[in-house]
Amino acid sequence: MLTRDEAVTMIENSVDAATLFARYPYRELAAVLHPDRNPGDTRAHQAAATLNRHYDDWKRARRQTVTTATSSYTLTVPHAVGSIATTYRTTGPHLVKLVRDPALNPLIHAEWAALRALDGFTERHRWLRPYYPRLLDTSGPVARGDRAFSVLDPLVDGFVTLADIGEAFPDGLDGRDYAWMHRRLLRAVAGAHRAGLVHGHLTADNVLVHPGQHGIVLVGWSFAVESGTLPLATDNSAEYPPEVHKGLPMTAATDVHMLHRLTLSLLAPTETRQREFATWCTQEDPAQRPDVVDLLDEYDDLLGELYGPRTFRPFIIPETGA
């Protein structure tokens, strides 16, 4: 349950209304900061006043309409907040990913290029299509000071992020549950590498999971580059391998490192064999890391040793506190 201190700090540090309300609904924040619950608490009262100003701004802006060369899209509520953009639901069957700062437009352009490359690649390798989001439309070139945006398939119903799953399992994931997620992630990353791309931002927020269907979609392609290319930008919150910190180009080995650091952050400490496998994939020297295509078979061999023949294992996310 959200506490008074958490709500106050969140509001005091909020960048904008969209970012704030993507994390917590207005009503929940307002209830925590209601004057009747915080008599004589000046800081809470000031936070409540700021909250109400944010809410008024958000109500005025949330029906913003953005236009492409062929269509218009009316934004409603924030769906997700990423490192460079906020993704909004719309009045139609789409999501719109709108960069928050025009200076970051080149990163949304990089996502367009990556998703178009993946779309072309999966025309020839259709079994990989479900692993990537589909770009439906873009803002195209925009005037100086305007913000670029993407129009995407609405991967909404039934999907949660891997970050959400990590929060739901604070003691770490059972290796049998993480196994199917990692197998699919290896395939998604291998497909991108065969298309000549490095994702470059493999974080828990950029992996969508459909627990019921055992589905995985790799999103967040704004930091993607062609293999052997320097990154356009880096995200201070991401856990990059040594070569990125040294200013060297990103390669397929960069993704291998990031994916398996993510694995180590999610698996329960008792999952010794899988954690050893992941650690082996995070060696400092990129040349010493295995190729992700080779890892497909090697990981399957490990799972066979650990669990025997594959069977479907239902995955249920526990209810968290109200």
MOUR-V911159 format. One record per pair of residues at least 24 apart in sequence whose C-alpha atoms are under 10 Angstrom apart, sorted by the first residue. I is the first residue (numbers start at 1). J is the second residue. If there is no record, write none. Layout:
BEGIN
I&J  I&J
END
This chain:
BEGIN
1&28  1&32  1&320  1&321  1&322  2&28  2&29  2&31  2&32  2&321  2&322  3&29  3&32  3&33  4&29  4&31  4&32  4&33  4&34  4&37  4&38  4&44  5&32  5&33  5&43  5&44  6&32  7&32  7&33  7&44  7&47  7&48  7&51  8&32  8&33  8&43  8&44  8&45  8&46  8&47  8&48  8&50  8&51  9&43  9&44  9&47  10&47  11&44  11&46  11&47  11&48  11&49  11&50  11&51  11&54  12&43  12&46  12&47  12&50  12&51  14&50  14&51  14&54  15&54  16&54  16&55  16&57  16&58  16&100  17&51  17&52  17&53  17&54  17&55  17&56  17&57  17&58  17&59  17&61  17&62  17&78  18&54  18&55  18&57  18&58  18&59  18&61  18&62  18&77  18&78  18&79  18&80  18&81  18&86  18&87  18&88  18&100  19&78  19&79  19&80  19&81  19&82  19&85  19&86  19&87  19&100  20&51  20&54  20&55  20&58  20&78  20&81  21&51  21&54  21&55  21&58  21&77  21&78  21&79  21&80  21&81  22&77  22&78  22&79  22&80  22&81  22&86  22&87  22&88  23&78  23&79  23&80  23&81  25&55  26&51  26&52  26&54  26&55  27&55  62&88  62&89  62&90  63&90  63&91  64&90  65&90  65&91  66&96  66&98  66&139  66&147  66&148  66&149  67&138  67&139  67&140  67&149  68&137  68&138  68&139  68&140  68&141  68&142  68&149  68&150  68&151  69&137  69&138  69&139  69&140  69&141  70&137  70&138  70&139  71&137  71&138  71&139  72&139  73&151  79&156  80&205  81&205  82&205  82&206  82&220  83&205  83&220  83&222  83&234  83&235  83&236  83&237  83&238  84&108  84&220  84&222  84&223  84&235  85&147  85&148  85&149  85&150  85&220  85&222  86&149  87&149  87&150  87&151  87&152  88&151  88&154  89&154  89&156  90&151  90&154  92&154  93&152  93&153  93&154  93&155  94&136  94&137  94&151  94&152  94&153  94&154  94&155  94&156  95&135  95&136  95&150  95&151  95&152  95&153  95&154  95&155  95&156  96&136  96&137  96&138  96&139  96&149  96&150  96&151  96&152  96&153  96&154  97&138  97&148  97&149  97&150  97&151  97&152  98&139  98&147  98&148  98&149  98&150  98&151  99&146  99&147  99&148  99&149  99&150  100&146  100&147  100&148  100&149  101&145  101&146  101&147  101&148  102&142  102&143  102&144  102&145  102&146  102&147  102&148  103&144  103&145  103&146  103&147  103&148  104&147  104&148  104&222  104&232  104&233  105&141  105&142  105&145  105&146  105&147  105&148  105&149  105&222  106&148  106&222  106&223  106&232  106&233  107&148  107&221  107&222  107&223  107&224  107&232  107&233  108&138  108&147  108&148  108&149  108&150  108&220  108&221  108&222  108&223  108&224  109&138  109&139  109&140  109&141  109&148  109&149  109&150  109&221  109&222  109&223  110&221  110&222  110&223  110&224  110&225  110&226  110&232  111&135  111&150  111&199  111&219  111&220  111&221  111&222  111&223  111&224  111&225  112&136  112&137  112&138  112&140  112&149  112&150  112&151  112&221  112&222  112&224  113&221  113&222  113&224  113&225  113&226  114&192  114&195  114&196  114&197  114&198  114&199  114&221  114&222  114&223  114&224  114&225  114&226  115&192  115&219  115&221  115&222  115&224  117&192  117&195  117&196  117&197  118&191  118&192  118&194  118&195  118&196  118&197  119&195  120&195  121&191  121&192  121&194  121&195  121&196  122&191  122&192  122&195  125&191  127&191  128&184  128&187  128&188  128&190  128&191  128&192  129&188  129&191  129&217  130&188  130&215  130&216  130&217  130&218  131&184  131&185  131&187  131&188  131&189  131&191  131&192  131&207  131&208  131&215  131&216  131&217  131&218  131&219  132&188  132&189  132&191  132&192  132&207  132&208  132&216  132&217  132&218  132&219  132&220  132&221  133&208  133&217  133&218  133&219  133&220  133&221  134&219  155&208  155&209  155&210  155&217  155&219  156&208  156&210  157&210  158&208  158&209  158&210  158&211  158&212  158&213  158&215  159&207  159&208  159&209  159&210  159&211  159&212  159&213  159&215  159&216  159&217  160&205  160&207  160&208  160&209  160&210  160&211  160&216  160&317  161&203  161&204  161&205  161&206  161&207  161&208  161&209  161&210  161&216  161&217  161&218  161&219  162&203  162&204  162&205  162&206  162&207  162&208  162&209  162&210  162&216  162&262  162&266  163&203  163&204  163&205  163&206  163&207  163&208  163&209  163&266  164&204  164&205  164&208  164&209  164&317  165&204  165&208  165&209  165&211  165&266  165&316  165&317  165&318  166&204  166&265  166&266  166&267  166&317  167&266  167&320  168&317  168&318  168&319  168&320  168&321  169&266  169&267  169&268  169&317  169&318  169&320  170&266  170&267  170&268  171&266  171&267  171&268  171&269  171&270  172&264  172&265  172&266  172&267  172&268  172&269  172&270  172&271  173&263  173&265  173&266  173&267  173&268  173&269  173&270  173&271  174&266  174&267  174&268  174&269  174&270  174&271  175&266  175&267  175&268  175&269  175&270  175&271  175&272  175&273  175&274  175&275  175&303  175&306  175&307  176&267  176&271  176&303  176&306  176&307  176&310  176&312  176&313  176&315  177&211  177&214  177&267  177&312  177&313  177&314  177&315  177&316  178&263  178&266  178&267  178&268  178&274  178&315  179&267  179&274  179&299  179&300  179&303  180&214  180&215  180&216  180&303  180&310  180&312  180&313  181&207  181&209  181&210  181&211  181&214  181&215  181&216  181&263  182&216  182&259  182&260  182&263  182&296  182&299  183&216  183&295  183&296  183&297  183&299  183&300  183&303  184&214  184&215  184&216  184&217  184&218  184&296  185&215  185&216  185&217  185&218  185&259  185&296  186&256  186&259  186&292  186&293  186&294  186&295  186&296  186&299  187&216  187&292  187&293  187&295  187&296  188&216  188&217  188&218  188&292  189&218  189&252  189&255  189&256  189&259  189&292  189&293  190&252  190&255  190&256  190&291  190&292  190&293  190&294  190&295  190&296  191&292  191&293  192&218  192&224  192&226  192&227  192&252  193&226  193&227  193&251  193&252  193&253  193&255  193&291  193&292  193&293  194&252  194&293  195&226  195&227  196&225  196&226  196&227  196&228  196&251  196&252  197&221  197&224  197&225  197&226  197&227  197&228  197&229  197&250  197&251  197&252  197&255  198&223  198&224  198&225  198&226  198&227  198&228  198&229  198&231  198&250  198&251  198&252  198&253  198&254  198&255  198&256  199&223  199&224  199&225  199&226  199&227  199&250  199&251  199&252  199&254  199&255  199&258  200&224  200&225  200&226  200&227  200&231  200&233  200&234  200&235  200&238  200&240  200&244  200&250  200&251  200&252  200&254  200&255  200&256  200&258  200&259  201&234  201&235  201&238  201&239  201&240  201&254  201&255  201&258  201&259  202&238  202&239  202&240  202&254  202&255  202&256  202&257  202&258  202&259  202&260  202&261  202&262  203&237  203&238  203&239  203&240  203&258  203&259  203&261  203&262  203&263  204&238  204&259  204&262  204&263  204&265  204&266  210&315  211&314  211&315  211&316  211&317  212&314  212&315  212&316  212&317  213&314  213&315  214&312  214&313  214&314  214&315  224&250  225&249  225&250  225&251  226&250  226&251  226&252  227&251  227&252  227&253  227&254  228&252  241&282  241&283  241&284  241&285  241&286  242&282  242&283  242&284  242&285  242&286  243&284  243&285  243&286  250&286  251&286  252&286  252&289  252&290  252&291  252&292  253&281  253&282  253&283  253&285  253&286  253&287  253&288  253&289  253&290  253&291  253&292  254&282  254&286  254&289  255&282  255&291  255&292  256&281  256&282  256&283  256&286  256&289  256&290  256&291  256&292  256&295  257&281  257&282  257&283  257&284  257&286  257&289  257&290  258&282  273&302  273&303  273&305  273&306  274&299  274&302  274&303  274&306  277&302
END
